[in-house]
Structure formats: C-alpha cells, structure tokens
C-alpha cells in the first residue's frame, strides 16, 4: 500500500495531538487502518449485547454508538480530504457529534450490520487515500465549527491520520471504561 508520511504538528489543530500521538511514524497508515479495523472487529464480535449497550456514565455513548460514531467521523473526514485534495478551498461546516449519535439508532442495530457498514467505509477510505495524487497530500483546507468559529487548517495527510488516531483513542476509552 501507499506510504503516507505522518504529518508535522503544523498540519493539524493542537487538540489533534491526542490522536496523532497514538500513531506510528512509519508511513504505513493505510495498512494500520485495515489492521485496526480487524483488531476492533475481533475484540467486539464476542461481546454480549448488554456490554454493547452499557453506558459507564449518564449521557455517555454505548459501544454501539461509539462504533457508529467512528463510521460517521470517518465518512466526514474522508469527504474533507477529498475536497481538499481536489483543491476545493470552500470552508466546510463541522458537525455535532452528539446529535449524530442520538439519531443514529445504533443501539437498535445488530453488531453485524454495524461492522458491515464499518468495513465498507474503511475499504472506501483506504481506496480514496491509496489513489489520491501524491501532490495532493499537502493540500489543506479549513472548516467552520458548529459554533461558527474557524477550525484550524488540516492537510489531506493529516486527515487520514486523524481518522486512524480518533479510532484508536475511542478503542482505548472502550477498553478503559467499559470493562
């Protein structure tokens, strides 16, 4: 698979270090995305339904809601990467993740259906970044947060690393707080 070098800290907002610091600096981010998907799927597959629906605190998401959140976030950040890679400088609106989770109906879905969608999105993400032109990786764009503030610029390559790091952060939270 294509090698995509890890972004410099100037290529993403400061808060994104919580994601970037979880990732290797070997350029094999697309391979890591696939391996992480398999790891998470394997980890979740044998969990009982009550564990998938557990909330460790009021207003916290269930594991099913987290998984669908990861899918939503990956779609959104891949779309941003496509726009920036194609040199579209239109600021993109942010999204309210809690509303997405609330209206996802994740808890009514089977785990198999969630992982079917997750795999489809993951394969699409890997394909997108695999075939983006090399010179597009350093293109960037900015967004507008839900409160109207401008979000710091991100490069295309920072977006694929965001997807991977965001996933690992949530997986770590699941292991720490749900078990």
N, CA, C and O of each residue as an XYZ file, in Angstrom:
716
protein
N       0.846     -1.190      0.000
C       0.000      0.000      0.000
C       0.881      1.240      0.000
O       2.058      1.202      0.358
N       0.284      2.303     -0.402
C       0.955      3.598     -0.482
C       1.499      4.019      0.887
O       0.877      3.782      1.922
N       2.652      4.635      0.860
C       3.240      5.213      2.069
C       2.798      6.673      2.158
O       2.930      7.432      1.198
N       2.276      7.051      3.313
C       1.860      8.437      3.567
C       2.547      8.854      4.861
O       2.235      8.340      5.935
N       3.466      9.770      4.750
C       4.237     10.193      5.919
C       3.344     10.868      6.951
O       2.374     11.547      6.613
N       3.691     10.669      8.197
C       2.962     11.276      9.306
C       3.085     12.795      9.214
O       4.163     13.313      8.924
N       1.995     13.505      9.456
C       2.037     14.972      9.333
C       2.839     15.635     10.451
O       2.986     15.099     11.550
N       3.342     16.801     10.131
C       4.000     17.650     11.121
C       2.918     18.316     11.966
O       1.765     18.406     11.543
N       3.282     18.777     13.143
C       2.285     19.378     14.044
C       1.664     20.653     13.471
O       0.594     21.067     13.917
N       2.303     21.266     12.511
C       1.744     22.467     11.883
C       0.614     22.141     10.896
O      -0.025     23.049     10.365
N       0.370     20.861     10.654
C      -0.622     20.446      9.664
C      -1.983     20.107     10.259
O      -2.886     19.693      9.532
N      -2.140     20.271     11.541
C      -3.404     19.936     12.189
C      -3.556     20.765     13.459
O      -2.571     21.293     13.974
N      -4.796     20.885     13.975
C      -5.031     21.660     15.196
C      -4.331     21.032     16.402
O      -4.100     19.824     16.437
N      -4.006     21.846     17.366
C      -3.291     21.402     18.564
C      -3.989     20.232     19.262
O      -3.330     19.289     19.699
N      -5.316     20.289     19.366
C      -6.025     19.227     20.079
C      -5.846     17.858     19.422
O      -6.017     16.834     20.084
N      -5.509     17.823     18.151
C      -5.381     16.557     17.434
C      -4.183     15.725     17.866
O      -4.041     14.576     17.447
N      -3.319     16.299     18.704
C      -2.200     15.504     19.217
C      -2.698     14.288     19.996
O      -2.014     13.266     20.048
N      -3.881     14.390     20.600
C      -4.415     13.239     21.335
C      -4.644     12.050     20.407
O      -4.685     10.906     20.860
N      -4.791     12.316     19.114
C      -4.935     11.260     18.114
C      -3.591     10.917     17.481
O      -3.220      9.748     17.378
N      -2.876     11.938     17.065
C      -1.626     11.734     16.326
C      -0.578     11.001     17.161
O       0.196     10.202     16.634
N      -0.555     11.275     18.457
C       0.451     10.665     19.323
C       0.254      9.154     19.491
O       1.153      8.466     19.974
N      -0.899      8.640     19.104
C      -1.175      7.210     19.210
C      -0.665      6.423     18.000
O      -0.709      5.192     17.988
N      -0.183      7.138     16.992
C       0.133      6.502     15.715
C       1.626      6.361     15.464
O       2.428      7.204     15.864
N       1.971      5.283     14.796
C       3.354      5.038     14.412
C       3.778      6.059     13.358
O       2.951      6.655     12.668
N       5.079      6.236     13.259
C       5.654      7.177     12.293
C       6.366      6.403     11.183
O       7.483      6.744     10.793
N       5.704      5.354     10.680
C       6.329      4.525      9.652
C       5.749      4.728      8.260
O       6.194      4.089      7.306
N       4.750      5.620      8.129
C       4.151      5.909      6.835
C       3.146      4.873      6.354
O       2.555      5.038      5.287
N       2.942      3.810      7.120
C       2.060      2.721      6.701
C       0.645      2.895      7.253
O       0.022      1.934      7.702
N       0.156      4.112      7.215
C      -1.129      4.431      7.825
C      -2.289      3.650      7.198
O      -3.231      3.285      7.901
N      -2.234      3.394      5.909
C      -3.323      2.653      5.269
C      -3.344      1.203      5.738
O      -4.418      0.634      5.939
N      -2.189      0.607      5.912
C      -2.121     -0.749      6.473
C      -2.620     -0.754      7.916
O      -3.340     -1.664      8.328
N      -2.235      0.263      8.673
C      -2.680      0.357     10.067
C      -4.203      0.522     10.154
O      -4.843     -0.041     11.042
N      -4.772      1.291      9.236
C      -6.231      1.441      9.236
C      -6.908      0.084      9.086
O      -7.862     -0.221      9.801
N      -6.417     -0.727      8.160
C      -7.039     -2.028      7.949
C      -6.821     -2.947      9.154
O      -7.757     -3.605      9.607
N      -5.604     -2.994      9.668
C      -5.303     -3.847     10.811
C      -6.088     -3.416     12.056
O      -6.544     -4.260     12.827
N      -6.242     -2.115     12.247
C      -7.010     -1.624     13.398
C      -8.484     -1.989     13.276
O      -9.133     -2.326     14.267
N      -9.006     -1.919     12.063
C     -10.394     -2.346     11.851
C     -10.555     -3.805     12.256
O     -11.491     -4.151     12.977
N      -9.640     -4.667     11.792
C      -9.719     -6.091     12.123
C      -9.585     -6.329     13.624
O     -10.294     -7.162     14.189
N      -8.687     -5.604     14.262
C      -8.493     -5.724     15.708
C      -9.771     -5.361     16.464
O     -10.202     -6.094     17.354
N     -10.365     -4.241     16.110
C     -11.579     -3.781     16.787
C     -12.740     -4.738     16.527
O     -13.494     -5.071     17.442
N     -12.880     -5.173     15.293
C     -13.958     -6.118     14.975
C     -13.789     -7.399     15.778
O     -14.756     -7.904     16.351
N     -12.591     -7.921     15.826
C     -12.326     -9.146     16.580
C     -12.621     -8.953     18.073
O     -13.174     -9.841     18.721
N     -12.254     -7.810     18.599
C     -12.461     -7.509     20.022
C     -13.951     -7.437     20.358
O     -14.377     -7.915     21.410
N     -14.732     -6.846     19.473
C     -16.149     -6.591     19.753
C     -17.055     -7.770     19.433
O     -18.134     -7.899     20.012
N     -16.635     -8.616     18.532
C     -17.510     -9.655     17.993
C     -18.121    -10.562     19.050
O     -19.280    -10.955     18.920
N     -17.389    -10.897     20.068
C     -17.895    -11.848     21.053
C     -18.469    -11.203     22.314
O     -18.745    -11.888     23.299
N     -18.643     -9.897     22.277
C     -19.203     -9.233     23.453
C     -20.703     -9.493     23.547
O     -21.392     -9.520     22.528
N     -21.207     -9.684     24.754
C     -22.659     -9.858     24.917
C     -23.380     -8.528     24.647
O     -22.812     -7.447     24.806
N     -24.618     -8.643     24.245
C     -25.413     -7.462     23.891
C     -25.470     -6.451     25.031
O     -25.423     -5.246     24.786
N     -25.571     -6.923     26.275
C     -25.649     -5.978     27.400
C     -24.383     -5.135     27.519
O     -24.451     -3.983     27.948
N     -23.245     -5.683     27.152
C     -21.993     -4.919     27.179
C     -21.976     -3.887     26.048
O     -21.469     -2.780     26.228
N     -22.522     -4.241     24.898
C     -22.582     -3.322     23.754
C     -23.520     -2.142     24.022
O     -23.404     -1.092     23.391
N     -24.443     -2.325     24.958
C     -25.426     -1.285     25.293
C     -25.122     -0.573     26.609
O     -25.888      0.289     27.039
N     -24.033     -0.921     27.235
C     -23.638     -0.355     28.525
C     -23.158      1.089     28.377
O     -22.478      1.432     27.410
N     -23.523      1.934     29.354
C     -23.032      3.310     29.455
C     -22.309      3.420     30.799
O     -22.881      3.094     31.839
N     -21.071      3.873     30.780
C     -20.329      3.956     32.047
C     -20.731      5.172     32.867
O     -20.372      5.268     34.040
N     -21.468      6.100     32.273
C     -21.998      7.268     32.982
C     -23.196      7.787     32.182
O     -23.365      7.487     31.000
N     -24.007      8.564     32.867
C     -25.172      9.150     32.196
C     -24.709     10.005     31.028
O     -23.715     10.725     31.125
N     -25.435      9.920     29.930
C     -25.172     10.686     28.705
C     -23.904     10.263     27.961
O     -23.516     10.917     26.993
N     -23.258      9.190     28.393
C     -22.123      8.653     27.644
C     -22.648      7.658     26.626
O     -23.696      7.043     26.826
N     -21.926      7.506     25.551
C     -22.363      6.634     24.473
C     -22.159      5.164     24.827
O     -21.286      4.812     25.621
N     -22.979      4.326     24.225
C     -22.783      2.885     24.304
C     -21.680      2.497     23.318
O     -21.270      3.307     22.488
N     -21.212      1.273     23.414
C     -20.199      0.807     22.465
C     -20.755      0.839     21.045
O     -20.041      1.227     20.120
N     -21.992      0.447     20.852
C     -22.586      0.507     19.509
C     -22.608      1.947     18.998
O     -22.311      2.193     17.829
N     -22.952      2.885     19.852
C     -22.965      4.295     19.438
C     -21.560      4.779     19.105
O     -21.380      5.558     18.170
N     -20.572      4.329     19.853
C     -19.190      4.699     19.551
C     -18.789      4.157     18.183
O     -18.171      4.871     17.393
N     -19.128      2.918     17.901
C     -18.766      2.329     16.613
C     -19.396      3.097     15.453
O     -18.733      3.365     14.452
N     -20.666      3.448     15.585
C     -21.316      4.212     14.518
C     -20.734      5.626     14.452
O     -20.628      6.199     13.367
N     -20.359      6.189     15.592
C     -19.674      7.483     15.602
C     -18.371      7.403     14.803
O     -18.055      8.313     14.037
N     -17.622      6.324     14.982
C     -16.377      6.160     14.230
C     -16.645      6.117     12.728
O     -15.894      6.694     11.941
N     -17.707      5.440     12.339
C     -18.089      5.382     10.923
C     -18.438      6.782     10.421
O     -17.954      7.205      9.371
N     -19.276      7.499     11.167
C     -19.681      8.854     10.768
C     -18.480      9.770     10.638
O     -18.340     10.480      9.642
N     -17.613      9.757     11.638
C     -16.434     10.611     11.640
C     -15.532     10.283     10.454
O     -14.999     11.184      9.807
N     -15.364      9.009     10.176
C     -14.510      8.606      9.055
C     -15.079      9.094      7.728
O     -14.339      9.570      6.867
N     -16.375      8.976      7.566
C     -17.002      9.482      6.334
C     -16.777     10.984      6.182
O     -16.410     11.464      5.109
N     -17.001     11.707      7.257
C     -16.885     13.162      7.212
C     -15.448     13.596      6.936
O     -15.217     14.475      6.107
N     -14.484     12.988      7.623
C     -13.098     13.388      7.433
C     -12.543     12.909      6.091
O     -11.654     13.554      5.537
N     -13.038     11.811      5.565
C     -12.651     11.388      4.210
C     -13.203     12.360      3.173
O     -12.531     12.694      2.197
N     -14.425     12.805      3.397
C     -15.023     13.792      2.489
C     -14.214     15.087      2.509
O     -13.962     15.680      1.461
N     -13.813     15.520      3.685
C     -12.969     16.709      3.779
C     -11.672     16.505      3.012
O     -11.226     17.391      2.284
N     -11.068     15.329      3.179
C      -9.817     15.031      2.477
C     -10.022     15.093      0.970
O      -9.183     15.646      0.258
N     -11.109     14.545      0.478
C     -11.397     14.601     -0.954
C     -11.527     16.043     -1.424
O     -10.959     16.422     -2.448
N     -12.269     16.837     -0.680
C     -12.449     18.242     -1.061
C     -11.107     18.972     -1.095
O     -10.812     19.679     -2.059
N     -10.301     18.807     -0.063
C      -9.009     19.492     -0.010
C      -8.069     18.957     -1.089
O      -7.341     19.728     -1.715
N      -8.082     17.655     -1.307
C      -7.208     17.059     -2.329
C      -7.539     17.584     -3.718
O      -6.657     17.714     -4.567
N      -8.796     17.881     -3.944
C      -9.222     18.413     -5.245
C      -9.113     19.939     -5.302
O      -9.608     20.589     -6.223
N      -8.450     20.479     -4.287
C      -8.158     21.908     -4.201
C      -9.413     22.763     -4.050
O      -9.468     23.890     -4.543
N     -10.400     22.232     -3.380
C     -11.620     22.973     -3.065
C     -11.380     23.693     -1.744
O     -11.258     23.054     -0.698
N     -11.313     25.005     -1.789
C     -10.996     25.800     -0.601
C     -12.224     26.318      0.141
O     -12.099     27.168      1.023
N     -13.391     25.822     -0.201
C     -14.606     26.228      0.483
C     -14.568     25.719      1.922
O     -14.446     24.513      2.138
N     -14.672     26.619      2.919
C     -14.692     26.136      4.306
C     -15.871     25.185      4.522
O     -16.990     25.451      4.085
N     -15.601     24.096      5.191
C     -16.626     23.075      5.423
C     -17.152     23.183      6.844
O     -16.396     23.419      7.787
N     -18.442     23.009      6.980
C     -19.066     23.075      8.294
C     -18.700     21.861      9.136
O     -18.505     20.764      8.613
N     -18.611     22.068     10.431
C     -18.394     20.980     11.363
C     -19.685     20.218     11.567
O     -20.681     20.476     10.890
N     -19.671     19.284     12.493
C     -20.875     18.518     12.771
C     -21.008     18.333     14.274
O     -20.015     18.332     15.002
N     -22.221     18.179     14.721
C     -22.492     17.991     16.144
C     -22.542     16.495     16.432
O     -23.556     15.840     16.191
N     -21.450     15.970     16.943
C     -21.318     14.524     17.117
C     -22.377     13.933     18.041
O     -22.803     12.798     17.830
N     -22.806     14.661     19.044
C     -23.820     14.122     19.951
C     -25.163     13.947     19.246
O     -25.884     12.986     19.512
N     -25.499     14.870     18.351
C     -26.731     14.709     17.576
C     -26.620     13.513     16.628
O     -27.565     12.740     16.475
N     -25.461     13.373     16.001
C     -25.260     12.225     15.115
C     -25.467     10.926     15.889
O     -26.152     10.021     15.412
N     -24.884     10.832     17.066
C     -25.017      9.615     17.865
C     -26.475      9.389     18.271
O     -26.993      8.276     18.187
N     -27.115     10.456     18.705
C     -28.511     10.359     19.163
C     -29.429      9.838     18.057
O     -30.306      9.012     18.309
N     -29.225     10.318     16.847
C     -30.125      9.975     15.750
C     -29.624      8.810     14.893
O     -30.202      8.518     13.846
N     -28.567      8.156     15.328
C     -28.024      7.031     14.560
C     -28.823      5.747     14.735
O     -28.768      4.856     13.887
N     -29.565      5.651     15.835
C     -30.276      4.417     16.188
C     -29.330      3.219     16.260
O     -29.713      2.087     15.965
N     -28.106      3.488     16.652
C     -27.092      2.436     16.713
C     -27.501      1.294     17.629
O     -27.221      0.132     17.333
N     -28.149      1.608     18.719
C     -28.496      0.568     19.691
C     -29.580     -0.382     19.193
O     -29.758     -1.463     19.755
N     -30.288     -0.001     18.168
C     -31.313     -0.874     17.585
C     -30.737     -1.768     16.489
O     -31.431     -2.645     15.976
N     -29.493     -1.552     16.134
C     -28.864     -2.310     15.045
C     -28.129     -3.528     15.582
O     -27.722     -3.579     16.743
N     -27.975     -4.494     14.708
C     -27.146     -5.645     15.067
C     -25.683     -5.250     14.925
O     -25.337     -4.374     14.132
N     -24.835     -5.902     15.697
C     -23.408     -5.652     15.590
C     -22.909     -6.022     14.195
O     -22.030     -5.356     13.648
N     -23.469     -7.076     13.630
C     -23.076     -7.488     12.276
C     -23.363     -6.384     11.261
O     -22.546     -6.139     10.373
N     -24.498     -5.722     11.379
C     -24.831     -4.654     10.420
C     -23.895     -3.456     10.592
O     -23.522     -2.803      9.617
N     -23.523     -3.180     11.835
C     -22.595     -2.072     12.088
C     -21.244     -2.384     11.473
O     -20.648     -1.522     10.827
N     -20.749     -3.601     11.660
C     -19.442     -3.943     11.096
C     -19.477     -4.094      9.579
O     -18.456     -3.893      8.921
N     -20.616     -4.441      9.019
C     -20.736     -4.457      7.553
C     -20.546     -3.037      7.007
O     -19.808     -2.824      6.045
N     -21.220     -2.079      7.634
C     -21.082     -0.684      7.209
C     -19.661     -0.175      7.478
O     -19.065      0.487      6.628
N     -19.136     -0.479      8.636
C     -17.788     -0.056      9.037
C     -16.759     -0.539      8.010
O     -15.894      0.224      7.579
N     -16.865     -1.806      7.627
C     -15.914     -2.352      6.651
C     -16.041     -1.669      5.298
O     -15.035     -1.380      4.650
N     -17.260     -1.411      4.871
C     -17.471     -0.729      3.595
C     -16.837      0.653      3.610
O     -16.154      1.045      2.663
N     -17.066      1.382      4.682
C     -16.491      2.725      4.803
C     -14.967      2.642      4.869
O     -14.276      3.431      4.225
N     -14.442      1.696      5.639
C     -12.990      1.561      5.780
C     -12.332      1.236      4.437
O     -11.304      1.818      4.088
N     -12.920      0.316      3.697
C     -12.353     -0.011      2.373
C     -12.386      1.209      1.464
O     -11.448      1.445      0.702
N     -13.450      1.974      1.539
C     -13.571      3.186      0.733
C     -12.516      4.222      1.123
O     -11.910      4.856      0.260
N     -12.306      4.387      2.416
C     -11.300      5.333      2.907
C      -9.910      4.937      2.424
O      -9.155      5.771      1.926
N      -9.586      3.682      2.573
C      -8.274      3.209      2.138
C      -8.109      3.413      0.637
O      -7.053      3.856      0.184
N      -9.125      3.100     -0.121
C      -9.072      3.284     -1.573
C      -8.898      4.761     -1.937
O      -8.095      5.101     -2.806
N      -9.647      5.625     -1.273
C      -9.519      7.063     -1.535
C      -8.080      7.511     -1.361
O      -7.504      8.106     -2.272
N      -7.495      7.237     -0.212
C      -6.141      7.721      0.070
C      -5.090      6.981     -0.758
O      -4.056      7.557     -1.099
N      -5.340      5.724     -1.080
C      -4.394      4.956     -1.909
C      -4.216      5.611     -3.274
O      -3.113      5.619     -3.819
N      -5.287      6.156     -3.824
C      -5.242      6.654     -5.196
C      -5.253      8.168     -5.328
O      -5.296      8.683     -6.445
N      -5.217      8.887     -4.229
C      -5.067     10.336     -4.337
C      -3.676     10.638     -4.886
O      -2.714      9.950     -4.544
N      -3.560     11.657     -5.734
C      -2.237     12.022     -6.247
C      -1.299     12.424     -5.105
O      -1.721     13.037     -4.125
N      -0.051     12.076     -5.249
C       0.941     12.357     -4.211
C       0.984     13.850     -3.874
O       1.122     14.214     -2.706
N       0.869     14.703     -4.872
C       0.964     16.143     -4.611
C      -0.253     16.697     -3.883
O      -0.241     17.853     -3.462
N      -1.302     15.898     -3.726
C      -2.490     16.373     -3.017
C      -2.359     16.225     -1.503
O      -3.133     16.828     -0.760
N      -1.399     15.437     -1.036
C      -1.289     15.140      0.398
C      -1.002     16.379      1.246
O      -1.371     16.429      2.420
N      -0.352     17.364      0.661
C      -0.012     18.575      1.415
C      -1.012     19.712      1.189
O      -0.864     20.794      1.758
N      -2.016     19.468      0.367
C      -3.064     20.479      0.231
C      -3.839     20.526      1.539
O      -3.882     19.555      2.294
N      -4.447     21.676      1.786
C      -5.158     21.812      3.058
C      -6.421     22.628      2.883
O      -6.653     23.245      1.843
N      -7.215     22.614      3.913
C      -8.427     23.395      3.940
C      -8.800     23.673      5.377
O      -8.205     23.140      6.313
N      -9.793     24.517      5.526
C     -10.244     24.843      6.875
C     -11.733     24.562      6.971
O     -12.419     24.368      5.967
N     -12.202     24.544      8.178
C     -13.601     24.286      8.413
C     -14.203     25.327      9.328
O     -13.504     26.156      9.912
N     -15.498     25.264      9.436
C     -16.234     26.146     10.332
C     -16.904     25.238     11.356
O     -17.689     24.363     10.992
N     -16.600     25.443     12.629
C     -17.158     24.613     13.684
C     -18.635     24.928     13.862
O     -19.127     25.931     13.346
N     -19.344     24.070     14.592
C     -20.778     24.259     14.791
C     -21.095     25.569     15.493
O     -22.210     26.077     15.375
N     -20.127     26.128     16.226
C     -20.363     27.416     16.886
C     -19.998     28.600     15.994
O     -20.071     29.748     16.433
N     -19.606     28.335     14.741
C     -19.283     29.399     13.795
C     -17.821     29.776     13.751
O     -17.420     30.559     12.890
N     -17.010     29.244     14.654
C     -15.586     29.577     14.650
C     -14.860     28.795     13.553
O     -15.267     27.697     13.174
N     -13.791     29.385     13.064
C     -13.000     28.737     12.026
C     -12.106     27.682     12.672
O     -11.408     27.947     13.651
N     -12.144     26.498     12.108
C     -11.299     25.400     12.577
C      -9.946     25.526     11.887
O      -9.870     25.890     10.714
N      -8.892     25.225     12.615
C      -7.555     25.285     12.041
C      -7.462     24.427     10.785
O      -8.191     23.451     10.608
N      -6.546     24.826      9.934
C      -6.338     24.062      8.713
C      -5.770     22.684      9.014
O      -5.077     22.469     10.008
N      -6.090     21.768      8.122
C      -5.542     20.416      8.158
C      -5.109     20.061      6.743
O      -5.758     20.439      5.767
N      -4.017     19.339      6.648
C      -3.616     18.819      5.345
C      -4.378     17.527      5.082
O      -4.961     16.927      5.984
N      -4.353     17.122      3.825
C      -5.007     15.872      3.446
C      -4.405     14.715      4.227
O      -5.133     13.876      4.759
N      -3.073     14.663      4.301
C      -2.468     13.535      5.021
C      -2.781     13.585      6.520
O      -2.855     12.539      7.166
N      -2.962     14.770      7.073
C      -3.341     14.860      8.487
C      -4.738     14.286      8.710
O      -5.032     13.771      9.789
N      -5.590     14.371      7.708
C      -6.943     13.848      7.854
C      -6.965     12.320      7.941
O      -7.738     11.766      8.722
N      -6.141     11.633      7.162
C      -6.119     10.170      7.254
C      -5.531      9.744      8.597
O      -5.955      8.744      9.175
N      -4.568     10.493      9.083
C      -4.019     10.187     10.408
C      -5.038     10.503     11.502
O      -5.108      9.798     12.509
N      -5.820     11.552     11.309
C      -6.897     11.856     12.261
C      -7.849     10.664     12.368
O      -8.194     10.235     13.468
N      -8.268     10.135     11.222
C      -9.209      9.014     11.211
C      -8.653      7.849     12.032
O      -9.354      7.278     12.868
N      -7.406      7.508     11.790
C      -6.790      6.371     12.480
C      -6.605      6.648     13.974
O      -6.885      5.782     14.803
N      -6.140      7.833     14.317
C      -5.908      8.161     15.718
C      -7.189      8.309     16.503
O      -7.265      7.900     17.662
N      -8.193      8.889     15.882
C      -9.509      9.040     16.512
C     -10.079      7.665     16.847
O     -10.626      7.461     17.931
N      -9.953      6.744     15.934
C     -10.420      5.381     16.153
C      -9.693      4.731     17.332
O     -10.324      4.123     18.197
N      -8.368      4.863     17.362
C      -7.598      4.257     18.448
C      -7.922      4.890     19.795
O      -7.978      4.193     20.809
N      -8.132      6.189     19.815
C      -8.484      6.855     21.077
C      -9.790      6.294     21.632
O      -9.886      5.993     22.822
N     -10.796      6.155     20.763
C     -12.070      5.601     21.225
C     -11.928      4.137     21.633
O     -12.556      3.702     22.598
N     -11.122      3.386     20.920
C     -10.901      1.986     21.291
C     -10.253      1.899     22.672
O     -10.619      1.052     23.487
N      -9.289      2.780     22.926
C      -8.657      2.814     24.251
C      -9.659      3.180     25.342
O      -9.629      2.612     26.434
N     -10.534      4.117     25.048
C     -11.570      4.506     26.019
C     -12.493      3.332     26.304
O     -12.859      3.090     27.454
N     -12.865      2.610     25.269
C     -13.720      1.425     25.459
C     -13.026      0.437     26.393
O     -13.639     -0.055     27.340
N     -11.769      0.148     26.137
C     -11.043     -0.828     26.972
C     -10.890     -0.347     28.402
O     -10.916     -1.154     29.331
N     -10.732      0.961     28.596
C     -10.521      1.517     29.941
C     -11.809      1.674     30.738
O     -11.822      1.412     31.941
N     -12.884      2.093     30.098
C     -14.074      2.494     30.843
C     -15.271      1.561     30.733
O     -16.241      1.704     31.478
N     -15.212      0.621     29.826
C     -16.368     -0.256     29.619
C     -16.120     -1.665     30.154
O     -17.012     -2.513     30.115
N     -14.914     -1.914     30.650
C     -14.594     -3.276     31.124
C     -13.987     -3.250     32.504
O     -13.659     -4.302     33.053
